[in-house]
Amino acid sequence: MIDAGSMNATTEQPASHEGSGGFPPFDTSTFPSQIFWLVVTFAFLFVVMWRVAGPRMNGVITTRRNKINGDIAEAQKHRGDAEAASAAYQTALAGARARANAHAEETRKRIGSEIDKARADADAKAHEATVAAEARIQAMRTEARTSMTAAAQDAAIEIVNRLTGETVSASDAAAAVKAASGS
């Protein structure tokens, strides 16, 4: 069993230290040693940073800066290449458009000349047809006049024969018809 007296011994407060300043870092009697170790630690960390960590960080920063500058230079090069390709494309496109326009103009002129030639041929054929038709009409008129004159002469001979009983010669009938028609 546990003794009640031993329990009291473990729950007691430790004896207080007379003259203690409380929290050790705030104890003024230890300031010189604290300052010494602060300076030693700071000097050690400064040397480590200066000789080891600083150059490594500087190397990493320099490497990254060089990589970034190289990437920017490469991007500028690619941009220049792209602009040159775009300019070449635009030049080729303009040349193609000019050739297409020239070809279209040539085709328009060729078709226009073919149309003009076809129109001239059609006009010539129409003129020939008109001349031939006018010649046929003139021939029909002449034939009709001749037929009318002959019919008029026959009618004049017949009329004179019926009215007077006399026979008129064809030349006399033709002269009478000619005088009556006024030609």
C-alpha angles and dihedrals in degrees: 000000000000119000117232090221093060091053092057091052093058096048097052122109117253118253113272120243112236115224096021115146095214118238106038099228089056093051106113093208090067097047097101093053091043091052091047093052090043090055092044092048093045091048091049093048091044092053092046091050092043098046104028116016097033096055091044092051090044090051092050092047092047092048092050092045090051091047091050092047090048091050090049091049091049090048090051089050091050090046090053090048090049092049090048090049090048091050091049090048092049090048092049090046092050090049091049091049091049091050091047091049091048091048091048091049091048090049091048091051092046093048090044091053090047089050091048090048091048090047091049090048090048091047090049092049090046090049091049090048091048092049091047091048092048090049090050091047091049090049090049090049091049090047090046091050091048090048091046091047091049090046090048091049091049090046091048091051091048094045093050090046093052096042100042103013091231124123116235121206120244092243092053090048090049091051091049092049091047091051092047095048093048096231 
